[in-house]
Amino acid sequence: MKHRLLFALALLGVLAGIGSAIYYALPKKAQPPAFRPAANPYPQGIYANGIIESEQGSGSNVNLYPEVAAPVVRIRVKEGEQVARGAPLVELDDSVQSASARQLEQQAAAALALLEELKAQPRPEALRIAEAQVGAAQAAYKTAEDAYRKQQRSFELDPGSVSRDVLDGAQNAARTAQASLAVAQRQYELTRAGAWRYDIRNQEAQYQALSSAAAAARALLAKYVLRAPVDGVVLAVNAAVGSYVSPQGTYDTYTQASNDPVLVMGAPQKALAVRVYVDEILVNRLPAPEDMRAEMQVRGTDARIPLRYVRTQPYLSPKIQLSNQRQERVDVRVLPLVFGFDKPGTLRLYPGQLVDVFISAKDRPR
């Protein structure tokens, strides 16, 4: 009885295996794709990679780098925010530069005060002192001269009344008083003349030099605030408060790149454009701009959007724009073309999004 049961179970297992093999060997109906793969709609069309960007009159998106190196202390905008030209975006630590600018401003103010002092000379008080010194010297000279004349007259009347030494001393005293009067008069003239023009010219040069240095310090201080160069929208903020940035950019934790811009700005996104990179071996197959038609397909959707030709960047560059790897070795060069399109109302498109683009010549009427 036991052997019969085992035989039956084995037979059921064999039958189940054969049934499973037959079932899984049967062809199954393929599932429809979530979206149609990219297909060239033109018989002789050219395929190229494209990247969506904000519509610019010229150039591409604006990459903002600071002109100074310092830690970030405040970020005043958010990604996707519309900003006006001149609006502050990022503030850097300016404590050292701010102190230097104040020091130079104070030095320039001190130089200006000294220049004004020189131009305001003579001071009325100093002039009155010089006048008084002249008067005192005149009085001293008159006193000495009178004493000398008295001694001389007495000597002439009676040579024995005054000794020769006393007479000579009185004469020397009168001459000394006369010289002191001449010095006082020259000092008065010097005081009344005011500052020497060469001193004023030298002080003016020092004031101008310090003013220029202070202006340069203020201009450099203004560089510690990164401002919007144009009206537009903030596409990306690649720095955080406390991170260190420099004219070489900032360090990206995710991509581990050290030359990322601090901010990326684009034009107001009322309209978008797509920058297309045509392989150099296909450049000669491009139709003339007036005969060009193009269409792009958004990856992951069935959406196909017609494009209108805007301009060609007449310079072939290495094919590194899409990967953003500046150190990779490439031998292929591409020609950038810019196309515009009307932004669909229901489809979400963002600058930096990759798309497939097909370019062909327009059909000519027969």
C-alpha positions as CSV (number, residue, x, y, z in Angstrom):
1,M,0.0,0.0,0.0
2,K,2.9,2.3,0.9
3,H,4.6,1.8,-2.4
4,R,1.5,2.5,-4.4
5,L,1.1,5.8,-2.6
6,L,4.7,6.9,-3.4
7,F,4.2,5.8,-7.0
8,A,1.1,7.9,-7.3
9,L,2.8,11.0,-5.8
10,A,5.7,10.6,-8.2
11,L,3.4,10.3,-11.1
12,L,1.5,13.5,-10.1
13,G,4.9,15.3,-9.8
14,V,5.9,14.3,-13.3
15,L,2.5,15.3,-14.7
16,A,2.7,18.7,-12.9
17,G,6.2,19.3,-14.3
18,I,5.1,18.5,-17.9
19,G,2.1,20.8,-17.5
20,S,4.2,23.6,-16.2
21,A,6.7,23.2,-19.1
22,I,3.9,23.3,-21.6
23,Y,2.3,26.3,-19.9
24,Y,5.4,28.5,-19.8
25,A,6.4,27.4,-23.3
26,L,3.3,28.9,-24.8
27,P,3.9,32.3,-26.5
28,K,2.5,35.2,-24.6
29,K,1.1,38.4,-26.0
30,A,3.6,41.3,-25.6
31,Q,2.6,44.1,-23.3
32,P,2.2,47.5,-25.1
33,P,5.1,49.9,-24.3
34,A,4.4,52.7,-21.9
35,F,5.5,55.2,-24.6
36,R,6.7,55.0,-28.1
37,P,10.5,54.9,-28.5
38,A,12.1,57.7,-30.3
39,A,11.7,57.4,-34.0
40,N,12.8,59.7,-36.8
41,P,9.7,61.2,-38.3
42,Y,11.6,62.4,-41.4
43,P,12.8,60.1,-44.2
44,Q,16.2,61.9,-44.4
45,G,16.2,63.4,-40.9
46,I,19.2,64.0,-38.7
47,Y,19.1,62.8,-35.1
48,A,20.8,64.9,-32.3
49,N,20.8,65.2,-28.6
50,G,19.3,68.3,-27.1
51,I,18.9,70.0,-23.7
52,I,16.2,72.3,-22.7
53,E,17.1,75.8,-21.5
54,S,15.4,79.1,-20.8
55,E,15.0,81.2,-23.9
56,Q,17.9,83.7,-24.2
57,G,18.5,86.4,-26.7
58,S,22.1,85.2,-26.9
59,G,24.2,82.7,-25.1
60,S,22.8,80.2,-22.7
61,N,22.0,80.1,-19.0
62,V,23.9,82.4,-16.7
63,N,26.4,80.7,-14.4
64,L,27.2,83.0,-11.4
65,Y,30.6,82.8,-9.7
66,P,31.7,85.1,-6.9
67,E,34.7,87.4,-7.6
68,V,36.0,86.8,-4.0
69,A,36.5,83.8,-1.8
70,A,34.6,83.5,1.5
71,P,32.1,81.4,3.4
72,V,28.4,81.8,2.6
73,V,26.5,83.6,5.4
74,R,23.1,84.0,3.9
75,I,21.2,82.8,0.8
76,R,18.4,85.2,0.0
77,V,16.6,83.4,-2.9
78,K,15.1,80.0,-3.6
79,E,15.3,77.8,-6.7
80,G,12.5,78.7,-9.1
81,E,12.2,82.3,-7.7
82,Q,11.8,85.2,-10.1
83,V,14.4,88.0,-9.4
84,A,15.0,91.4,-10.9
85,R,18.3,92.7,-12.1
86,G,20.5,93.8,-9.2
87,A,18.6,91.8,-6.5
88,P,20.9,90.3,-3.8
89,L,21.2,86.6,-4.1
90,V,23.9,85.3,-1.9
91,E,25.8,87.1,0.9
92,L,29.4,86.2,1.8
93,D,31.4,86.8,5.0
94,D,32.8,90.3,4.6
95,S,34.0,91.0,8.1
96,V,37.7,91.5,7.2
97,Q,37.0,93.5,4.0
98,S,34.5,95.6,5.8
99,A,37.1,96.6,8.5
100,S,39.7,97.3,5.8
101,A,37.2,99.6,4.0
102,R,36.3,101.5,7.2
103,Q,40.0,102.0,7.9
104,L,40.8,103.4,4.5
105,E,37.7,105.7,4.7
106,Q,38.9,107.1,8.0
107,Q,42.4,107.6,6.6
108,A,40.9,109.5,3.6
109,A,38.8,111.6,6.0
110,A,41.9,112.4,8.0
111,A,43.8,113.4,4.9
112,L,40.9,115.6,3.8
113,A,40.8,117.3,7.2
114,L,44.5,118.1,6.9
115,L,44.1,119.4,3.4
116,E,41.3,121.7,4.5
117,E,43.4,122.9,7.4
118,L,46.2,123.8,5.0
119,K,43.9,125.6,2.6
120,A,42.3,127.5,5.6
121,Q,45.7,129.0,6.7
122,P,46.5,131.5,8.0
123,R,44.5,131.0,11.2
124,P,43.3,134.4,12.6
125,E,44.6,133.4,16.0
126,A,48.1,132.5,14.6
127,L,48.2,135.8,12.6
128,R,47.4,137.8,15.8
129,I,50.1,136.0,17.7
130,A,52.6,136.8,14.9
131,E,51.5,140.5,15.0
132,A,52.0,140.6,18.7
133,Q,55.4,139.1,18.4
134,V,56.3,141.8,15.8
135,G,55.1,144.5,18.2
136,A,57.1,143.0,21.1
137,A,60.2,142.8,18.9
138,Q,59.7,146.4,17.9
139,A,59.4,147.6,21.5
140,A,62.5,145.6,22.5
141,Y,64.4,147.0,19.6
142,K,63.4,150.6,20.5
143,T,64.4,150.1,24.1
144,A,67.8,148.7,23.2
145,E,68.3,151.4,20.6
146,D,67.4,154.2,23.0
147,A,69.8,152.7,25.6
148,Y,72.6,152.5,23.1
149,R,72.1,156.1,22.0
150,K,72.1,157.4,25.6
151,Q,75.4,155.6,26.3
152,Q,76.9,156.9,23.0
153,R,75.9,160.5,23.7
154,S,77.3,160.3,27.3
155,F,80.5,158.9,25.9
156,E,80.8,161.7,23.3
157,L,80.3,164.3,26.0
158,D,82.6,162.7,28.5
159,P,84.6,159.6,27.4
160,G,85.3,158.8,31.0
161,S,81.6,158.6,32.0
162,V,81.0,155.4,30.1
163,S,83.5,152.6,29.6
164,R,84.1,151.1,26.2
165,D,82.9,147.7,27.2
166,V,79.5,149.1,28.4
167,L,79.1,151.1,25.1
168,D,79.9,148.0,23.0
169,G,77.5,145.9,25.0
170,A,74.7,148.5,24.4
171,Q,75.5,148.5,20.7
172,N,75.4,144.7,20.5
173,A,72.1,144.6,22.4
174,A,70.6,147.1,19.9
175,R,71.8,145.0,17.0
176,T,70.4,141.8,18.5
177,A,67.0,143.5,19.1
178,Q,67.1,144.7,15.5
179,A,67.7,141.1,14.2
180,S,65.0,139.8,16.4
181,L,62.6,142.3,15.0
182,A,63.5,141.2,11.4
183,V,62.9,137.6,12.4
184,A,59.5,138.5,13.9
185,Q,58.6,140.4,10.7
186,R,59.6,137.5,8.5
187,Q,57.6,135.1,10.7
188,Y,54.6,137.3,10.4
189,E,54.9,137.4,6.6
190,L,55.2,133.6,6.5
191,T,52.2,133.2,8.7
192,R,50.1,135.6,6.7
193,A,51.1,133.8,3.4
194,G,49.4,130.6,4.6
195,A,50.4,127.0,3.6
196,W,53.0,126.5,0.9
197,R,51.4,125.5,-2.4
198,Y,53.7,122.4,-2.6
199,D,52.5,121.2,0.8
200,I,48.9,121.7,-0.4
201,R,49.6,119.8,-3.7
202,N,51.3,117.0,-1.8
203,Q,48.3,116.7,0.6
204,E,45.9,116.7,-2.3
205,A,47.7,113.8,-3.9
206,Q,47.7,111.9,-0.6
207,Y,44.0,112.5,-0.2
208,Q,43.2,111.4,-3.7
209,A,45.3,108.3,-3.3
210,L,43.5,107.4,0.0
211,S,40.1,108.2,-1.6
212,S,40.9,105.9,-4.5
213,A,42.0,103.1,-2.1
214,A,38.8,103.6,-0.1
215,A,36.7,103.5,-3.2
216,A,38.5,100.3,-4.3
217,A,37.9,98.8,-0.9
218,R,34.2,99.7,-1.1
219,A,33.9,98.2,-4.6
220,L,35.6,95.0,-3.4
221,L,33.2,95.0,-0.4
222,A,30.3,95.1,-2.7
223,K,31.6,91.9,-4.4
224,Y,30.7,90.0,-1.2
225,V,27.1,90.2,-2.2
226,L,26.3,88.2,-5.3
227,R,23.6,90.0,-7.3
228,A,21.4,89.1,-10.2
229,P,23.0,90.4,-13.5
230,V,19.7,90.1,-15.4
231,D,16.0,89.7,-14.8
232,G,15.3,86.1,-14.7
233,V,14.6,83.0,-12.6
234,V,17.0,81.1,-10.2
235,L,17.4,77.7,-11.8
236,A,19.8,76.1,-9.2
237,V,21.5,77.1,-6.0
238,N,24.6,74.9,-5.5
239,A,25.8,76.4,-2.2
240,A,24.6,76.3,1.4
241,V,25.1,78.6,4.4
242,G,28.5,77.9,5.8
243,S,30.0,76.4,2.6
244,Y,33.1,78.0,1.2
245,V,32.9,79.4,-2.3
246,S,35.5,81.0,-4.5
247,P,35.9,82.4,-8.1
248,Q,36.5,78.7,-9.1
249,G,33.0,77.8,-7.9
250,T,31.8,75.5,-5.2
251,Y,32.1,71.9,-4.3
252,D,29.1,69.7,-5.1
253,T,28.6,66.9,-2.6
254,Y,26.7,64.7,-5.1
255,T,28.7,65.1,-8.2
256,Q,32.0,65.7,-6.3
257,A,32.8,68.5,-8.8
258,S,34.7,71.5,-7.5
259,N,33.9,74.0,-10.2
260,D,30.1,74.2,-10.1
261,P,28.7,77.7,-10.2
262,V,27.2,79.1,-7.0
263,L,24.0,79.9,-8.8
264,V,22.5,79.3,-12.2
265,M,20.1,81.8,-13.7
266,G,17.9,81.7,-16.7
267,A,15.6,84.1,-18.5
268,P,12.0,84.3,-17.3
269,Q,10.4,81.0,-18.3
270,K,7.6,82.4,-20.4
271,A,9.2,80.6,-23.3
272,L,11.7,77.8,-23.5
273,A,14.4,76.8,-26.0
274,V,16.3,73.7,-26.8
275,R,20.0,73.7,-27.5
276,V,20.8,70.9,-30.0
277,Y,24.3,69.4,-30.5
278,V,24.8,68.1,-34.0
279,D,27.7,65.7,-34.5
280,E,30.5,67.1,-36.7
281,I,30.1,64.4,-39.3
282,L,26.5,65.4,-39.8
283,V,27.1,69.1,-40.1
284,N,27.3,69.0,-43.9
285,R,23.9,67.4,-44.0
286,L,22.2,70.2,-42.2
287,P,19.7,72.1,-44.5
288,A,19.9,75.9,-44.8
289,P,18.3,77.8,-41.8
290,E,15.4,79.0,-43.9
291,D,14.7,75.4,-45.1
292,M,15.1,73.8,-41.7
293,R,12.4,72.1,-39.8
294,A,12.8,70.2,-36.5
295,E,10.8,68.2,-34.0
296,M,11.7,67.0,-30.5
297,Q,10.5,64.1,-28.5
298,V,10.4,64.3,-24.7
299,R,11.9,61.2,-23.2
300,G,9.5,59.1,-21.2
301,T,6.4,60.4,-23.1
302,D,4.8,60.3,-26.5
303,A,4.9,64.0,-26.8
304,R,6.4,65.4,-30.0
305,I,6.8,69.2,-30.1
306,P,7.6,71.1,-33.3
307,L,10.6,73.4,-33.1
308,R,11.4,76.7,-34.8
309,Y,15.0,77.6,-35.8
310,V,16.5,80.5,-33.8
311,R,20.2,80.6,-34.4
312,T,23.4,78.7,-34.8
313,Q,26.5,79.0,-32.6
314,P,29.1,79.0,-35.3
315,Y,31.8,77.2,-33.3
316,L,32.3,73.5,-32.9
317,S,33.0,72.5,-29.3
318,P,34.0,69.2,-27.7
319,K,31.1,66.9,-26.9
320,I,31.1,67.4,-23.2
321,Q,28.1,69.7,-22.7
322,L,25.7,66.9,-21.9
323,S,27.9,65.1,-19.4
324,N,29.5,68.2,-17.9
325,Q,32.7,66.3,-17.4
326,R,35.5,68.8,-18.2
327,Q,38.3,66.3,-17.7
328,E,37.1,63.6,-20.0
329,R,39.0,62.9,-23.3
330,V,36.8,63.4,-26.3
331,D,37.5,63.3,-30.0
332,V,34.1,64.3,-31.2
333,R,33.0,67.8,-31.7
334,V,29.5,69.2,-32.1
335,L,27.8,72.2,-33.6
336,P,25.3,73.9,-31.2
337,L,21.9,75.0,-32.7
338,V,19.2,76.7,-30.8
339,F,15.5,76.1,-31.4
340,G,12.5,77.7,-29.8
341,F,9.1,76.1,-29.1
342,D,5.8,76.9,-27.4
343,K,5.7,75.5,-23.9
344,P,2.9,73.0,-23.7
345,G,0.4,73.7,-21.0
346,T,0.0,70.2,-19.7
347,L,3.6,68.9,-20.1
348,R,6.1,69.7,-17.5
349,L,9.4,70.8,-19.0
350,Y,12.4,72.2,-17.1
351,P,15.8,73.7,-18.2
352,G,18.4,71.0,-18.2
353,Q,16.1,68.2,-19.4
354,L,17.5,66.0,-22.2
355,V,15.4,65.5,-25.3
356,D,15.7,63.7,-28.7
357,V,15.7,66.1,-31.7
358,F,15.2,65.3,-35.4
359,I,16.1,67.8,-38.1
360,S,15.2,67.8,-41.7
361,A,14.6,70.0,-44.7
362,K,11.2,71.3,-45.4
363,D,9.1,69.7,-48.1
364,R,9.3,71.8,-51.3
365,P,6.0,72.1,-53.3
366,R,6.2,70.4,-56.6
